[in-house]
Amino acid sequence: MTTISLDGHTLTPSEVMRIATGDAVVEVSKDALARVESARSVVERILSNDDTVYGINTGFGALVHQRISPDDLTQLQINLIRSHATAIGELMSKESVRAMMAVRINSLAKGNSGVHPDVLTQIVNFLNFDITPAIPRIGSLGASGDLAPLSHMAMALIGEGEVLTSDGLTEPAKNQLRHHGLIPLELRAKDGLSLINGTSQMCSFLTLSEQRLSNLIIYADMVLCTSIEARQASVTPADERVHKARPHQGQLAVSQRIRTLLANSPIMASHADCDQVQDAYSFRCAPQVHGAVYERYSALQNTLNIELNSATDNPLVFPDHANPGPHEVVSQGNFHGEVLALTADSMSAAVFELASISERRIDQMLDPARSGMPAFLAKDSGLESGLMIVQYVAGASLSELHGHAAPRSIFSTSTSAGQEDHVSMGATATWNLFQATSRLAEVLACELVVACEALELNPIEPSPYVSALKQRVRTIVQPLSGDRSTSSDLIAVASELLDSKWLARIEAEVGRLNR
C-alpha cells in the first residue's frame, strides 16, 4: 500500500482522499518531526522558566487570565477535551473523520503548534490501524477551530471516547486501543488545545466536496454535449474566436472541452447548414455559465491547497533558539474559518447555477413544441407519460439546491462571554456544499437520462465521447419501451456521476479532456 508522508507543506486533496478511503498508510516526515521537536522545546522552556503564556499554562477563551499551576497542566488539557466534546447530530462518516485526522496531523506537522511528538504518533497509529473515532457532526462554529468535533477525536486518542465498528456501530475507544496494543495518549501542556483548535473538520468536508466536484464539473460538460447532440443544437457558440474575445479562463477551458467533446460528430455535421439561427440560452450560453462555475471551482482548489498545509491552532510557536523569549509564542486567529466559509458558500451558489441550467435543457428536450420530438419522449404520447416526471424530480432537487445556495457565512454569534465575538460558520458552510454536490449529481443524472433517450430517436451516431458516455448509461438504464419507473435508473446514474470510474474509462478510450 502507498505510504503518504505528511510534512506540513505538500499535502494534496487527492492524498487526503486516499487516506480517507483507506488506500494509503501515513507517516510523518523526518524533517517535520524535527520541526515539531524544535517547537516543543520552546514550550518546555516556558514551563521550566515558569513564564505565563496563553494556551500553555492559562485557562482558555474567556478564562485566559486564569493562571494554572504546573501540577494541574495535564488535568487542564484533559478537562479541556472532556468539556468541549459536546457535539450533537448524526455521526460523521468514516471517510470524513479519517480526512479530518489526516488534515490535523499535517497541520501539526508544520511545526508551529508546540505539541509533543507523541500526539502525531497517536493519530498516525489510529489511521494506520483503521481506528476511527465516533464524532457527532454538529458543534463547530468555524472559529476557535472545530472545537467540539475535534474534541471527540481527542477523546478517542486518550482512550475515553468511542470509535466506529466495522458494522457501523460504536464501541469504547479503549477496546480498540487494547486490541492493537496501543496505550491512551498522555496529554502534556498545550497538547489538548492544539488537537482541537484548528480547521480540520472544515477542511475534511471541503476536501470531500472538491473531490466530488472534480468529477461533476467535467461530467456536466459531457452531459451538456449529450443534450446538444440530442437536441441537435449548434456547436457554433463554442467557437474559439468567441471566447478569445472575452477571455475568462473558465469560459476558455469549457469552450475548449465542448469543442473536443463534439469533435467528429456525425450529428453535428448532418445539420451544419440548417436554418436554425440561435438556440435557447441554456445551450447557447452554456460556455459562459459552465465556465463561471469552473472558475469558482478553481478558486476553491487554490484555497483548499493552501489550507491543507497551514498551521491553524492558537497560539503558534515560532522557535528562535538564538534569541529565546516571549516573541516565540504568538496569539492570533488562524483558526478562523472565514476563507473556507466564503469559498464554500460561493461554490454552493455556483453549483445551483450549474444545476439550474441543466434543468432548463431538460425542459427544452421534453417540450415537443421546441424539440420537434415526441412529447416527453414517450412512445405513445397521451397513453404514456414518458419521461415527463423526470423533469419534476430535477426541479425538486433544484429546489433543495436553492436552499443550499443561501450563504451560511453571513450568520455569526458571540460566544465565550464575548471573547469569541465573531465566527465564520465554516463547518456549516462546507457541510452544506457537500450536500449540494449530491443534489447536483441528481439533476445532471436527470438530464443525462433524458438526453440519452432523445438520442435513440436519431439514427445517426453522436461524437465518440458522447457515444462512450451513452454506452455507460445503457449498462444501467435501458431505453424506454413503454412507461416504467425510472427511480432506480436516476439513483444509479447519479451515483456514477459522483464517482470517477466512467470518466476514467471514457478518457482511456477516447482521449483525456483538458482541465
NUSEBA-668399 format. One line per 8 residues: for each residue x, y, z of C-alpha. Coordinates in steps of 0.1 Angstrom, whole numbers. Each point is the difference from the previous one (the first is absolute). Example, Ala and Ser with C-alpha at 12.3 -4.5 7.8 and 13.67 -1.06 7.14 Angstrom:
2
123 -45 78 | 14 34 -7
***
This chain:
515
0 0 0 | 12 35 -8 | 15 20 29 | -8 37 1 | 26 20 19 | -16 30 18 | 24 29 3 | -23 30 5
7 15 -34 | -9 -24 -29 | -33 -17 8 | -25 0 -28 | -38 -6 -1 | 5 -33 -19 | 24 -12 26 | -24 9 27
-26 -21 -18 | 23 -30 -3 | 5 1 37 | -37 6 6 | -9 -31 -20 | 27 -22 15 | 20 -2 -32 | 32 13 16
19 -2 33 | 15 31 15 | 32 10 17 | 15 34 12 | 31 10 -19 | 33 3 18 | 3 37 -8 | -34 6 15
8 -19 31 | 31 21 5 | -22 32 -3 | -25 -15 25 | 27 -7 25 | 15 34 -4 | -33 17 7 | -6 -23 29
33 11 16 | -13 35 1 | -31 -12 20 | 22 -19 24 | 23 30 5 | -31 22 8 | -11 -26 26 | 35 -3 16
3 38 2 | -35 2 15 | -11 26 -25 | -37 7 -5 | -11 -7 -36 | -35 -4 -14 | -9 -36 -10 | 30 -14 19
-7 8 36 | -32 21 0 | -37 -6 -3 | -17 2 -34 | -22 24 -18 | -16 25 25 | 21 -18 28 | 32 12 -16
11 19 31 | -2 -30 23 | 35 -13 7 | 3 -38 4 | 25 -16 24 | 26 -23 -15 | -15 -30 19 | -33 5 -18
11 4 -36 | -7 -35 -11 | -34 1 17 | -6 34 -17 | 4 -17 -34 | -22 -29 9 | -27 22 13 | 1 21 -32
-6 -31 -21 | -28 -14 22 | -18 33 3 | 2 8 -37 | -11 -34 -12 | -37 11 -2 | -8 -5 -37 | -34 -12 -11
-18 -13 -31 | 7 -29 -22 | 35 -16 1 | 25 12 -26 | 7 -26 -27 | 32 -21 4 | 15 17 -31 | -6 35 14
15 -9 34 | 31 -15 -16 | 4 30 -22 | -3 23 30 | 27 -20 18 | 23 2 -29 | -4 37 -2 | 6 4 37
32 -20 -2 | 13 21 -29 | -8 33 18 | 18 -11 31 | 29 -13 -22 | 6 35 -12 | 19 6 33 | -17 30 14
-24 -16 25 | 24 -10 28 | -16 -34 5 | 20 -30 13 | 9 -24 -29 | -21 -27 17 | -31 18 -10 | 8 -5 -37
10 -36 6 | -33 -8 16 | -21 14 -29 | 23 -18 -25 | -6 -32 18 | -37 5 0 | 0 5 -38 | 23 -29 -7
-18 -24 23 | -33 12 -14 | -14 13 33 | -26 26 -7 | -13 23 28 | -38 3 1 | -7 37 -4 | -34 18 -1
0 24 -29 | -15 32 16 | 18 22 24 | 25 22 -18 | -5 37 -6 | 30 2 -23 | 20 21 23 | 23 -10 29
2 -29 -24 | -23 -30 -2 | 1 -3 38 | -29 -24 8 | 6 -25 -29 | 37 -1 5 | -4 -5 38 | -19 -32 -8
30 -11 -21 | 24 9 29 | -22 -19 25 | 6 -32 -20 | 38 7 -1 | 1 1 38 | -21 -31 2 | -32 16 13
-22 4 -30 | -17 -23 -24 | 11 -14 -34 | -19 -14 -30 | -2 -37 -5 | 1 -19 -33 | -38 -4 1 | -6 37 4
-7 -1 38 | 22 14 27 | 21 -14 29 | 23 15 27 | 33 12 -15 | 19 -18 28 | -11 -33 -15 | 16 8 -34
32 14 17 | 3 -32 20 | -6 -21 -31 | 28 17 -20 | 24 2 29 | -2 37 4 | -1 21 32 | -21 31 5
17 32 -10 | 14 20 29 | -8 37 -4 | 27 24 9 | -1 38 2 | -16 14 -32 | -7 -34 -16 | -37 0 5
-5 35 -12 | 20 -6 -32 | -20 -31 -7 | -33 17 0 | 8 36 -11 | 1 -2 -38 | -20 -1 -32 | 3 -38 -6
-38 -8 -2 | -5 29 -24 | 29 -13 -21 | -14 -35 1 | -34 10 -14 | 16 23 -25 | 24 -27 -12 | -28 -25 -4
-20 27 -20 | 30 9 -21 | 6 -36 -10 | -36 -5 -10 | 0 33 -19 | 31 -11 -19 | -22 -26 -17 | -33 19 -1
15 31 -17 | 13 -22 -29 | -32 -22 -1 | -21 32 -2 | 17 9 -33 | -3 -35 -13 | -37 0 9 | -4 34 -17
15 -14 -32 | -23 -31 2 | -29 24 1 | 14 21 -28 | 2 -31 -22 | -35 -12 11 | -16 35 -6 | 22 5 -31
10 34 13 | 29 19 -15 | 36 -4 11 | 8 35 -15 | -3 18 34 | 31 -19 10 | 20 15 -28 | 35 8 13
-1 36 -14 | -31 8 21 | 17 -9 32 | 33 16 -8 | -20 32 -4 | -10 -4 36 | 29 -19 15 | -12 -11 34
20 -31 9 | -30 -22 9 | -18 10 -32 | 30 -8 -21 | 5 -34 17 | -36 -11 -3 | -4 11 -36 | 31 -20 -9
-15 -30 18 | -32 4 -20 | 19 1 -33 | 19 -31 10 | -30 -19 12 | -20 8 -32 | 29 -5 -25 | -7 -25 -28
-37 -1 8 | -21 -13 -29 | -30 16 15 | 16 34 2 | 12 -4 -36 | -35 -10 -12 | -16 33 9 | 30 23 -6
-19 20 -26 | -35 0 17 | -19 32 2 | -2 1 38 | 16 33 9 | 3 0 38 | -7 -26 27 | -15 8 34
23 14 26 | 3 -33 19 | 19 -13 -30 | 15 32 -16 | 13 15 33 | 12 -32 15 | 37 8 -4 | -5 32 19
-20 -16 28 | 20 -32 3 | 31 21 -4 | -9 23 29 | -6 -31 22 | 33 -15 -10 | 17 32 11 | -16 -3 34
12 -36 2 | 35 11 -9 | -1 26 28 | -12 -27 24 | 30 -22 -9 | 24 28 6 | -14 8 34 | -1 -36 10
35 -7 -10 | 13 28 21 | -22 -9 30 | 10 -37 0 | 36 11 6 | -6 27 26 | 4 3 38 | -34 9 13
1 -3 38 | 7 27 27 | 24 10 13 | 27 -8 -26 | 36 -6 8 | 29 14 -21 | 32 -13 15 | 29 24 2
26 -19 20 | 26 26 -6 | -22 27 16 | -25 -17 23 | -28 19 15 | -37 9 0 | 0 8 -37 | 3 -37 -8
-37 -6 9 | -26 21 -18 | -37 1 8 | -19 6 -33 | -30 -12 -20 | 10 -26 -26 | -28 -22 14 | -26 23 -15
-17 -17 -30 | -12 30 -19 | 19 -7 -31 | -14 -36 -1 | -35 11 8 | -1 26 -28 | 16 -24 -24 | -26 -27 7
-29 25 -2 | 12 13 -33 | 4 -35 -14 | -35 -10 13 | -15 29 -19 | 20 -11 -31 | -13 -36 4 | -35 13 0
6 18 -33 | 15 -31 -16 | -31 -20 10 | -24 28 -10 | 12 2 -36 | 0 -38 -2 | -37 -1 10 | -8 25 -27
16 -22 -26 | -22 -29 12 | -30 22 -6 | 12 8 -35 | 3 -37 -9 | -34 -11 15 | -21 28 -16 | -11 -11 -35
-7 36 -10 | 36 8 3 | 18 -33 -5 | -19 -14 -30 | 1 -34 19 | -29 -19 15 | -15 15 31 | 21 -10 30
17 -25 -23 | -29 -25 6 | -5 -28 -25 | -38 7 0 | -5 35 13 | -33 4 18 | -3 -36 8 | 35 2 15
17 27 19 | 36 -9 -10 | 26 20 20 | -24 28 10 | 6 -4 37 | 38 -2 -3 | -2 38 -4 | -21 2 31
27 -19 19 | 27 23 -13 | -21 29 11 | -4 -15 35 | 38 -5 3 | 5 35 -14 | -23 14 27 | 21 -16 27
31 15 -17 | -17 34 2 | 1 -4 37 | 37 -11 -1 | 8 31 -20 | -9 22 30 | 33 10 16 | 8 -14 35
29 24 6 | -23 31 4 | -11 -12 35 | 22 5 30 | -5 -3 37 | 20 12 30 | 13 -27 23 | 23 -5 30
-12 30 20 | 7 23 -30 | 36 -10 -4 | -9 -19 -32 | -23 25 -14 | 1 -8 -38 | -1 -34 -15 | 0 -13 -36
-25 -29 0 | 26 -17 -23 | -9 -35 11 | -36 7 -8 | 9 15 -34 | 23 -28 -10 | -25 -27 10 | -27 19 -19
22 -2 -31 | 6 -37 4 | -38 -5 1 | -4 22 -31 | 23 -22 -20 | -25 -29 4 | -29 21 -13 | 21 12 -29
7 -37 -10 | -37 -7 1 | -9 28 -23 | 28 -9 -25 | -12 -36 2 | -35 11 -10 | 14 20 -30 | 23 -29 -11
-29 -26 1 | -22 23 -20 | 28 9 -25 | 8 -37 -6 | -36 -8 -6 | -3 28 -25 | 31 -13 -18 | -19 -33 -6
-22 20 -24 | 29 9 -23 | 15 -28 -21 | 33 20 -4 | 27 -7 26 | 12 28 22 | 36 10 6 | 24 -26 14
-1 15 35 | -38 2 1 | -2 -35 -14 | 23 -13 28 | -21 17 27 | -32 -12 -14 | 14 -36 0 | 7 3 37
-35 13 7 | -15 -29 -20 | 18 -25 23 | -24 10 28 | -29 18 -18 | -18 -17 -29 | -18 20 -27 | -37 6 6
-23 -27 -15 | -30 14 18 | -7 17 34 | 20 -13 30 | 14 13 32 | 33 17 -6 | 8 7 36 | 27 -27 4
15 11 -34 | 4 36 12 | 15 -10 33 | 25 -23 -17 | 11 26 -25 | 3 27 27 | 22 -24 20 | 23 -6 -30
3 38 -6 | 13 4 36 | 28 -25 -9 | 28 2 -26 | -2 -35 -14 | -21 9 -31 | 21 30 -7 | 33 -19 3
-12 -27 -24 | -13 25 -26 | 32 20 1 | 20 -33 -4 | -20 -9 -30 | -4 34 -18 | 26 23 15 | 6 22 30
-20 32 3 | 16 33 9 | -2 11 36
***
